[in-house]
Amino acid sequence: MIEFTLWDILRNLLLATRWTILLSLVSFIGGGAVGLGLLLLRISKNKACRAFAKYYIELFQGTPLLMQLFIAFFGLGLFGIDVPAWLAAGMALILWTAAFLAEIWRGCVESVARGQWEASASLGLGRLQQMRYVILPQALRVAIPPTVGFSVQIIKGTALTSIIGFVELSKAGTVVTNATFQPFTVYGLVALIYFALCWPLSKSSQILERKVNVAHRNH
């Protein structure tokens, strides 16, 4: 029987952690870009645009991420489309992330007083200019805590990608446990690694929020 040291276990988990971090970054950046587009559609004056964004958000918020991953990987296979696990995981998480970020940001934008829209419109600014120069800078202060909070959910949500065979941190934990028969050690380390990834985000949110508030007061 092969003996596994603590370092052997930790090394294998850290190798898989790279994929968890990469998938989280792809999901947040890609989802943020799509989410910003959805936000603009959601607050558009065009009824069709608002309806599309609304139903998109309701669809992805109202269905489990597990199901979305399953469809992205196995569903496309029914049509003869072979999708790698990493690509299916990335697509599903981007679309899922976009729906939540768009709704978070919509709430932040709508928290800005209506008078700000009217004042910027009186200066002759177009809709996008109003958003860029007046509304978004004010909404940013409100958006930081929920956005960072959701980024933590993205990191933990990557664990569900194991259903389609993507080997990230939690999947690696299962594989290592089956090889070492040390579940408490392995999953204890998995929990510590997740904490090490998520805790700095929570602290950085507080620091960033203070800096933005100071900059706003000075301005």
N, C-alpha and C positions, 0 to 999 in steps of 0.2 A: 504494500500500500504506500502510495506517494505521500510524503509529509509536506504540508504547506505551512510556511512561516507566515507571520503577520504581515511582513513586507511583501511576500508573494501575493497575498490577498489584496492588500492595499494597492499594489502596483497595477493589478488587473482592473480594479475599480477605477483608478485614476485614468487609465487609458480610455475607459468607456465614458468617463466624465467629460472628456474632450468633445465627444459627440453630443452629449447633453448641452454643453455650453454653445456649440456651433448651431445646433437645432434651435435653441432658445433665441440666439441672436438673429438667425434667419427669420424666425417666426415674428419676433418683435419688430424688426426693421421692415420686413415685407408687409406684415399686418398693419404696421403704422402707416405705411404709404397708401395701402388700399383703404385703410380706415379714414385717412384724411380725405381721400376722394369721396368716400361714403358720407362723411360729415358735410362736405360741400353740397352733395346731392340732397342730403337730409334737410338742409336749411335753405335750399334753392327756392326760388319763386315759381319754378316750373313744377306743376302738379305731378306729372309723370315721373320726373326725377325723384321727387320726395317719396312717391309711392314705391318705386324700385328699391330705394335705400331702406325704407321702412320694412318692406317684406323680406329683403335680404337679411337684415338684422334680426328680425323675428324668427326667421328660419334657422339661422345658425345659433342664436341664443336659446331657441326652444327645442333643440335636438341635442342629444349627448355627443360629446366629442368622440367618444369611443365608436359610435355609429358612423360619424363622418370619416374617421380614419378607415373603418372597415369598407365603406363605399369607395373611398379614394383608391384603395389598394385592390380589393377584390371586385368591386363593381365594374371598374374599367376593364378588368380582365374578361368579363363576360362578352365584351365587344372586341376581343382579340387584342386589346392594348396592354402590353406588358409594362407595368410601371414598377421601377425599383422601389424598395421599401423606403429609402431615404427621401426619394422624390415625393412619394405619396404622403409621407409624414410631414414634409415641408409644406406641401400644398394645403393639406387639411388644416394644419396649425395656422398658416397664414390667413386663410379664409375665416377660421374661427376667431383668431385674434382680432382681425379687422372689424368684425361685428361688435365686439365688446369695446374696443378702443373708440370706435366711431360714436357709440352711445355714451361712453364716459365723456368724451370731448364735447358732444352735443350739449350735455348737461352743463358743462363748464362755460361754453359759449353763451348759452341761454341765461346763465347767472349774471352776465354783464348787463348793466342797466340799459333799457331800451333807448334812453336818452343819448347814449354813446353812438348808437346807430344813426340817430337823427342828426346829431352834431356833426358826425363825419360826412353824412350825406350832404349837409348844408355847405361843406367845404368843396363839394364837387367830386368827391372820391367815388369810384365805382365800387361794385359789390366786393370784388376780390381785393381791391385796395383797402376798403374798410376792414376786411378780415385781417389783412397783413399788417397794417399800421396801427389799428385802433383796437379791434376786438381780441385778436389772438394774444397780444402781449398781456392784456388784462386777464384773459381766460387761463393763461399759462400758470399763474400763481395758484389758481384753484385746481388745475389739472395735475399738478405734480404728485400729490399723495395718491390719488386713485390710480394714476398711470403706473407709478412704481409698484404699487400694491398688486396691480394686475400682472406686471412683469414677473413677480414672484409666482403667481398662479401659472404663468406660462412655463416656467422652469419645472414646476411640479407636474404640470400637464404633459410634459414630454414622456413621463413614465408610461402613459397609456399607449405610446407608439410600439411598445413591446408586443401588442396584439398582432401586428403585421410583420413581426420579425426584425424590427429595427433594434439594434443592440446599443442601448444607451445605459445610463447608470443603473436603473432598477432591473433591467433585463440582465445586465452583467452580474448583478447581485444574485439573481436566481441561478445563473450558470455557475458562478463560483461556489454557491452553496451546494449545488448538486455534485461538484467535484471535491469539495472539502468536508462536507457534512458538519459545517460549523455555522449554522444559521444565525445564532445570536451575535457572533463576532462579525459576520459578513453584513448583516442588516443593521447592526449597530454602527459600523463604519459607513454604510450607505446613508443612514440618517445624519451622521455627522458631516458628510460631504454636502448633502443637500442644505444643511444648516449653514455651512461655510459659504455656499453660493448665494443663499437668500438673505442672510443677516446683513451683509454689507450693503445690499440694495436698500433695505429698510433704513439703515443709518444714513446712506447717501441722500435719500429722499429728504430727511430732516435737514441736512446740511444745505442741500440745494434750495429747499424751500426758504430757509433763513436768508440765503444770499439773494434770492429773487426779491424777497420782501424788503431787504435793505436797499437794494438797487432801485426798487420802485419808490421807496420813501425819499431817497436822495434825488431821484429824478423829479 
